Amino acid sequence: MSQDTKTLLEWGNKYLFQNYARAPLCLIRGEGARVWDTDGKEYLDFVGGIAVDALGHSHPKIVGAIREQATALLQVSNLYQIPSQIHLAKLLVDHSFGDRAFFCNSGTEANEAAIKLARKYAKETRATDVVDIITMRGAFHGRTLGALSATPTEKYQHGFEPLVPGFKYVPFGDVKAVERAVDNRTAAILVEPIQGEGGVNVAPDGYLAVLRRLCDETGALLMFDEIQTGMGRTGRLWGYQHWGVEPDVMTLAKALASGVPIGAMVARESCARVMIAGTHGTTFGGNPFATTVGVATFTTMLEDRLPERADRVGTHLMGRLRALAAGLPAIREVRGKGLLIGMDLDRPAGPVVDACRDRGLLVLTAGEKVLRMTPPLIVDEGDADRAVAIVEDALRQTKP
């Protein structure tokens, strides 16, 4: 470790809030699916900013869009029409179930907007006491207080009580539990088609269809959190397309603008109409800079057929990992779709992450014993094979 790196780490420990368990690694450059640290070491990046860098690092079309827009206009606020925001909204609507889009700055803000929309819609179309939102155990919807209240995990909620009332928690994938939970006070069901932070847990076949039926029967909104599963990550443009079940509301962020902060809520006209002028807003959301990069990201993803690539390379990668698991008891299960992959281990995943990093591969956890991969969608089979070889070596060198 160089003296410069040591100094940076010391300053970080001294001057930054210590709310992240950061690795002792300072990344300063990236290209494609690779990044380099302050000491010049190269890493194969299978984290991708936690499913953000779908087009990889320093993609020329993204770099070009950033440079061009930085010399034109960064911020004007939503007091005025923003052409790039309108174009990005049209792209989202043209390629999804939705009719309208709202832009904010992050995934947690998108979920806050969805929570507000659900309650406003229920009060206007049903009754003033219809406020409950059902979410699933193992879910992760964000860190702001409303989104945190929708995230039924004690380690995230502890110390921030009292939480926002009006949330009901049921086990993910349990049809009978959600059927019992739905009643005449249910305003919405909010669910991730694949739980990312919760362990890469894939919705069972038929489960989302049951949620759709329950919402149709009661007038509740079905809301999909596609912050991690959207934008081609699972081998389809949107995760819900795997099951053929369309929601009323979908939240997005992460890969939507290649690392420039952005979030979005897409909704049907039937419920979007309740959000009239003054009901919700944001200063920076949908600004010219973020939405210009969003347009460049979305159009590049479609032109380069990256969802199809994620499906092909993800199938290869999961096949290699499952073959590895057949001869390596440390891997109990490999699950996921596309390039959102989790390996359920017989040991804590943290030391395996460290061992992979030492060997030049960046991966991350999803719960205590799940090793997660969310690489850029531009990776190829050769990258996948290298990652599997490093994971195998790391697992053989760590203990349960």
C-alpha positions as CSV (number, residue, x, y, z in Angstrom):
1,M,0.0,0.0,0.0
2,S,1.5,3.3,-1.0
3,Q,1.9,6.3,1.3
4,D,-0.7,8.2,-0.7
5,T,-3.3,5.4,-0.2
6,K,-2.5,5.2,3.5
7,T,-2.9,9.0,3.9
8,L,-6.3,8.9,2.1
9,L,-7.5,6.0,4.3
10,E,-6.4,7.9,7.5
11,W,-8.2,11.1,6.3
12,G,-11.3,9.1,5.5
13,N,-11.3,7.6,9.0
14,K,-10.8,11.1,10.5
15,Y,-13.1,13.3,8.4
16,L,-16.0,11.1,7.1
17,F,-19.0,9.8,9.0
18,Q,-18.3,6.2,9.9
19,N,-21.6,4.8,8.7
20,Y,-20.1,2.6,6.0
21,A,-18.0,-0.5,6.4
22,R,-15.7,0.5,3.6
23,A,-13.0,-1.8,2.2
24,P,-9.4,-0.3,2.4
25,L,-9.4,0.4,-1.3
26,C,-9.4,3.7,-3.1
27,L,-10.6,3.4,-6.7
28,I,-9.7,6.2,-9.1
29,R,-10.2,5.0,-12.7
30,G,-12.4,2.6,-14.6
31,E,-12.8,1.3,-18.2
32,G,-15.4,-1.2,-19.3
33,A,-15.7,-3.9,-16.6
34,R,-12.3,-3.0,-14.9
35,V,-11.2,-0.5,-12.3
36,W,-7.9,0.6,-10.9
37,D,-6.9,1.7,-7.4
38,T,-4.5,4.4,-6.2
39,D,-1.7,1.8,-6.2
40,G,-2.3,0.9,-9.9
41,K,-3.8,-2.5,-9.2
42,E,-6.5,-3.7,-11.6
43,Y,-9.7,-5.4,-10.6
44,L,-12.5,-7.1,-12.5
45,D,-15.6,-5.2,-11.3
46,F,-18.5,-7.5,-10.6
47,V,-20.1,-5.0,-8.3
48,G,-20.7,-2.2,-10.8
49,G,-21.5,0.4,-8.3
50,I,-24.1,-2.1,-6.9
51,A,-26.0,-2.7,-10.2
52,V,-25.5,0.9,-11.3
53,D,-22.7,0.8,-14.0
54,A,-24.7,-1.2,-16.5
55,L,-22.8,0.2,-19.5
56,G,-19.5,-0.2,-17.7
57,H,-17.0,2.5,-16.8
58,S,-16.2,5.4,-19.1
59,H,-18.5,4.4,-21.9
60,P,-17.8,6.8,-24.7
61,K,-21.4,7.6,-25.3
62,I,-22.0,8.5,-21.7
63,V,-18.7,10.4,-21.5
64,G,-19.8,12.4,-24.6
65,A,-23.2,13.1,-23.2
66,I,-21.8,14.3,-19.9
67,R,-19.2,16.6,-21.6
68,E,-21.8,18.1,-24.0
69,Q,-24.4,18.7,-21.4
70,A,-21.9,20.1,-18.8
71,T,-21.2,22.9,-21.3
72,A,-24.8,23.6,-22.0
73,L,-27.1,23.5,-18.9
74,L,-26.9,21.6,-15.6
75,Q,-29.9,22.7,-13.5
76,V,-32.9,24.9,-13.9
77,S,-35.5,23.2,-11.6
78,N,-39.0,22.0,-12.5
79,L,-40.4,25.5,-12.7
80,Y,-39.8,25.0,-16.5
81,Q,-40.1,22.4,-19.1
82,I,-36.9,20.3,-19.5
83,P,-36.5,18.7,-22.9
84,S,-34.3,15.8,-21.9
85,Q,-36.6,15.0,-19.0
86,I,-39.5,14.8,-21.5
87,H,-37.5,12.6,-23.8
88,L,-36.5,10.2,-21.0
89,A,-40.1,10.0,-19.8
90,K,-41.2,9.1,-23.3
91,L,-38.6,6.4,-23.5
92,L,-39.7,4.9,-20.2
93,V,-43.4,5.0,-21.2
94,D,-42.8,3.6,-24.7
95,H,-40.9,0.6,-23.3
96,S,-43.0,-0.3,-20.3
97,F,-46.6,-0.7,-19.0
98,G,-46.7,3.0,-17.8
99,D,-48.3,6.2,-19.0
100,R,-46.4,8.8,-17.0
101,A,-43.0,9.2,-15.3
102,F,-41.8,11.3,-12.3
103,F,-38.1,11.9,-11.7
104,C,-36.2,12.3,-8.5
105,N,-32.6,11.8,-7.3
106,S,-32.4,8.2,-5.9
107,G,-34.2,4.9,-5.4
108,T,-35.3,5.7,-1.9
109,E,-36.9,8.9,-3.1
110,A,-38.6,7.0,-5.9
111,N,-40.1,4.7,-3.2
112,E,-41.1,7.7,-1.1
113,A,-43.0,9.0,-4.1
114,A,-44.7,5.7,-4.6
115,I,-45.8,5.5,-1.0
116,K,-47.3,9.0,-1.3
117,L,-49.0,8.1,-4.6
118,A,-50.5,5.0,-3.1
119,R,-52.0,6.8,-0.1
120,K,-53.2,9.8,-2.2
121,Y,-54.9,7.4,-4.7
122,A,-56.5,5.4,-2.0
123,K,-58.0,8.4,-0.3
124,E,-59.3,9.9,-3.5
125,T,-60.8,6.7,-4.9
126,R,-61.7,4.6,-1.9
127,A,-61.8,6.0,1.7
128,T,-59.7,8.2,3.9
129,D,-58.7,5.3,6.2
130,V,-57.2,3.2,3.4
131,V,-53.6,3.7,4.2
132,D,-51.8,0.3,4.7
133,I,-49.0,-0.8,2.4
134,I,-47.9,-4.4,2.5
135,T,-44.2,-5.2,2.1
136,M,-42.2,-8.4,2.2
137,R,-39.7,-9.6,4.8
138,G,-36.2,-9.5,3.4
139,A,-37.1,-6.4,1.3
140,F,-34.9,-3.3,0.9
141,H,-36.7,-0.2,-0.2
142,G,-34.3,2.6,1.0
143,R,-33.0,4.5,4.0
144,T,-35.3,7.6,4.2
145,L,-37.8,7.2,7.0
146,G,-40.8,6.2,4.8
147,A,-38.8,3.8,2.7
148,L,-37.1,2.5,5.8
149,S,-40.5,1.8,7.4
150,A,-41.3,-0.3,4.3
151,T,-38.1,-2.3,4.9
152,P,-38.8,-4.9,7.5
153,T,-35.3,-5.7,8.6
154,E,-34.4,-4.9,12.2
155,K,-30.7,-4.1,11.6
156,Y,-31.8,-1.2,9.3
157,Q,-34.7,0.1,11.4
158,H,-33.1,-0.2,14.9
159,G,-32.5,3.2,16.5
160,F,-34.7,5.2,14.1
161,E,-38.0,4.5,15.8
162,P,-40.8,5.6,15.8
163,L,-41.2,4.5,12.2
164,V,-43.9,5.7,9.8
165,P,-47.1,3.8,10.6
166,G,-49.3,2.0,8.1
167,F,-47.0,-0.8,6.9
168,K,-47.7,-4.6,7.2
169,Y,-45.0,-7.1,6.7
170,V,-45.4,-10.7,5.4
171,P,-42.9,-13.4,4.3
172,F,-41.7,-13.0,0.7
173,G,-43.2,-15.6,-1.6
174,D,-45.9,-16.8,0.9
175,V,-49.2,-16.5,-1.0
176,K,-51.4,-17.4,2.0
177,A,-49.7,-14.8,4.2
178,V,-50.3,-12.0,1.8
179,E,-53.9,-13.2,1.2
180,R,-54.5,-13.0,5.0
181,A,-52.9,-9.5,5.2
182,V,-54.9,-7.9,2.4
183,D,-58.1,-6.2,3.7
184,N,-60.3,-3.1,3.1
185,R,-57.5,-0.8,4.5
186,T,-54.9,-2.0,2.0
187,A,-53.8,0.8,-0.2
188,A,-50.9,-1.0,-2.0
189,I,-48.6,-4.0,-2.2
190,L,-45.0,-3.0,-2.7
191,V,-42.6,-5.8,-3.7
192,E,-39.3,-6.5,-5.5
193,P,-39.6,-9.1,-8.2
194,I,-36.2,-10.3,-7.0
195,Q,-35.0,-9.2,-3.6
196,G,-31.5,-7.9,-4.1
197,E,-30.2,-6.8,-0.6
198,G,-32.3,-9.5,1.0
199,G,-30.3,-12.3,-0.6
200,V,-31.1,-12.4,-4.3
201,N,-34.4,-14.1,-3.6
202,V,-36.4,-14.7,-6.8
203,A,-40.2,-14.5,-6.7
204,P,-41.7,-18.0,-7.0
205,D,-43.7,-18.7,-10.2
206,G,-47.3,-17.6,-9.8
207,Y,-46.6,-15.3,-6.8
208,L,-46.7,-12.0,-8.6
209,A,-49.8,-13.1,-10.5
210,V,-51.5,-13.7,-7.1
211,L,-50.5,-10.2,-5.9
212,R,-52.0,-8.8,-9.2
213,R,-55.2,-10.6,-8.6
214,L,-55.5,-9.4,-5.0
215,C,-54.9,-5.8,-6.0
216,D,-57.5,-6.0,-8.8
217,E,-60.1,-7.5,-6.4
218,T,-59.6,-4.8,-3.7
219,G,-58.6,-1.7,-5.7
220,A,-55.1,-1.6,-4.1
221,L,-52.1,-0.6,-6.2
222,L,-49.5,-3.2,-7.2
223,M,-46.1,-1.5,-7.0
224,F,-42.9,-3.1,-8.1
225,D,-39.5,-1.9,-6.8
226,E,-37.3,-2.4,-9.8
227,I,-34.5,-0.2,-8.6
228,Q,-32.1,-3.2,-8.8
229,T,-33.9,-5.4,-11.2
230,G,-34.7,-2.8,-13.9
231,M,-32.7,-1.6,-16.9
232,G,-31.8,-4.9,-18.3
233,R,-30.2,-6.4,-15.2
234,T,-32.2,-9.6,-15.1
235,G,-32.0,-10.4,-18.9
236,R,-35.2,-8.5,-19.6
237,L,-35.6,-4.7,-19.7
238,W,-37.8,-5.0,-16.6
239,G,-37.9,-7.8,-14.1
240,Y,-41.6,-8.1,-14.2
241,Q,-41.4,-9.2,-17.8
242,H,-40.2,-12.6,-16.7
243,W,-43.5,-13.3,-15.1
244,G,-45.8,-11.5,-17.5
245,V,-47.4,-9.5,-14.6
246,E,-47.6,-5.7,-15.0
247,P,-47.8,-3.4,-11.9
248,D,-49.6,-0.1,-11.5
249,V,-46.5,1.6,-10.3
250,M,-42.7,0.9,-10.8
251,T,-39.8,2.6,-9.1
252,L,-36.4,2.8,-10.8
253,A,-32.9,4.3,-10.1
254,K,-29.4,2.6,-10.1
255,A,-28.6,2.0,-13.8
256,L,-30.9,4.6,-15.2
257,A,-28.2,7.2,-15.7
258,S,-24.9,5.2,-15.5
259,G,-23.9,6.6,-12.1
260,V,-25.3,10.1,-12.3
261,P,-27.9,10.3,-9.4
262,I,-31.4,9.8,-10.6
263,G,-34.6,8.0,-9.6
264,A,-37.9,7.5,-11.3
265,M,-41.5,6.5,-10.7
266,V,-43.5,5.1,-13.6
267,A,-47.2,4.7,-13.3
268,R,-50.5,4.1,-15.1
269,E,-52.6,7.2,-15.9
270,S,-55.4,5.8,-13.6
271,C,-53.3,6.5,-10.5
272,A,-50.8,9.1,-11.8
273,R,-53.6,11.6,-12.2
274,V,-54.0,12.1,-8.5
275,M,-50.5,13.8,-8.3
276,I,-51.6,17.2,-9.3
277,A,-49.5,20.4,-9.0
278,G,-48.2,20.9,-5.5
279,T,-48.7,17.4,-4.3
280,H,-45.0,16.3,-4.6
281,G,-41.8,17.7,-5.9
282,T,-38.0,17.9,-5.8
283,T,-35.4,20.7,-6.6
284,F,-32.9,18.6,-8.5
285,G,-35.0,15.7,-9.7
286,G,-35.1,15.3,-13.5
287,N,-32.6,18.1,-14.1
288,P,-31.1,18.6,-17.6
289,F,-27.8,16.9,-16.7
290,A,-29.2,13.7,-15.1
291,T,-31.9,13.2,-17.7
292,T,-29.6,13.8,-20.6
293,V,-27.3,11.1,-19.3
294,G,-30.4,9.0,-18.7
295,V,-31.4,9.3,-22.3
296,A,-27.9,8.4,-23.5
297,T,-27.9,5.4,-21.2
298,F,-31.3,4.1,-22.2
299,T,-30.9,4.5,-25.9
300,T,-27.4,2.8,-25.8
301,M,-28.9,-0.1,-23.8
302,L,-31.6,-0.6,-26.4
303,E,-29.3,-0.2,-29.4
304,D,-26.7,-2.5,-28.0
305,R,-29.3,-5.1,-26.9
306,L,-27.8,-5.2,-23.4
307,P,-30.7,-7.0,-21.8
308,E,-30.2,-9.9,-24.2
309,R,-26.5,-9.8,-23.5
310,A,-27.2,-10.0,-19.8
311,D,-29.4,-13.0,-20.3
312,R,-26.8,-14.8,-22.4
313,V,-23.7,-14.1,-20.2
314,G,-25.8,-14.5,-17.0
315,T,-26.9,-18.0,-18.2
316,H,-23.2,-18.9,-18.9
317,L,-22.1,-17.5,-15.5
318,M,-24.8,-19.2,-13.5
319,G,-24.1,-22.5,-15.4
320,R,-20.4,-22.3,-14.4
321,L,-21.2,-21.4,-10.8
322,R,-23.7,-24.3,-10.5
323,A,-21.1,-26.7,-12.0
324,L,-18.7,-25.4,-9.4
325,A,-21.3,-25.9,-6.6
326,A,-21.7,-29.5,-7.6
327,G,-18.2,-30.2,-6.5
328,L,-17.8,-27.5,-3.8
329,P,-20.0,-27.9,-0.8
330,A,-19.2,-24.3,0.3
331,I,-21.9,-23.2,-2.3
332,R,-25.3,-24.3,-1.2
333,E,-27.3,-22.7,-4.0
334,V,-26.9,-20.4,-7.0
335,R,-29.9,-18.2,-7.8
336,G,-30.9,-15.1,-9.7
337,K,-31.7,-14.0,-13.2
338,G,-29.5,-12.5,-15.9
339,L,-26.6,-10.7,-14.2
340,L,-28.2,-10.4,-10.8
341,I,-26.7,-13.5,-9.1
342,G,-26.5,-14.7,-5.6
343,M,-24.5,-17.7,-4.2
344,D,-25.8,-19.0,-0.9
345,L,-22.8,-20.1,1.1
346,D,-22.1,-22.4,4.1
347,R,-20.0,-19.6,5.6
348,P,-20.1,-15.8,6.1
349,A,-19.7,-14.1,2.8
350,G,-17.6,-11.1,4.0
351,P,-14.3,-13.0,4.2
352,V,-14.9,-14.4,0.7
353,V,-15.5,-10.9,-0.6
354,D,-12.1,-9.9,0.9
355,A,-10.4,-12.9,-0.6
356,C,-11.8,-12.2,-4.0
357,R,-10.7,-8.6,-3.8
358,D,-7.1,-9.7,-2.9
359,R,-7.2,-11.8,-6.1
360,G,-8.4,-8.9,-8.3
361,L,-12.2,-9.5,-8.3
362,L,-14.8,-7.1,-6.8
363,V,-18.0,-8.8,-5.5
364,L,-20.3,-8.0,-2.7
365,T,-22.7,-9.6,-0.1
366,A,-26.5,-9.8,0.1
367,G,-27.1,-10.8,3.6
368,E,-24.7,-12.6,5.9
369,K,-24.0,-15.7,3.8
370,V,-24.9,-14.7,0.2
371,L,-22.2,-13.7,-2.2
372,R,-23.7,-11.3,-4.9
373,M,-22.6,-10.4,-8.4
374,T,-24.0,-7.4,-10.2
375,P,-21.4,-6.7,-13.0
376,P,-21.8,-4.3,-15.9
377,L,-24.0,-5.7,-18.6
378,I,-21.1,-5.4,-21.1
379,V,-19.1,-8.3,-19.5
380,D,-18.4,-11.3,-21.7
381,E,-18.0,-15.0,-21.1
382,G,-14.3,-14.6,-20.6
383,D,-14.9,-12.2,-17.8
384,A,-17.4,-14.6,-16.3
385,D,-14.9,-17.5,-16.4
386,R,-12.2,-15.4,-14.8
387,A,-14.7,-14.5,-12.0
388,V,-15.6,-18.1,-11.4
389,A,-12.0,-19.1,-11.1
390,I,-11.3,-16.4,-8.6
391,V,-14.4,-17.3,-6.5
392,E,-13.4,-21.0,-6.5
393,D,-9.9,-20.1,-5.3
394,A,-11.3,-17.7,-2.6
395,L,-13.7,-20.3,-1.3
396,R,-11.1,-23.0,-1.1
397,Q,-8.9,-20.7,0.9
398,T,-11.6,-19.5,3.4
399,K,-13.2,-21.5,6.2
400,P,-16.8,-22.1,7.2
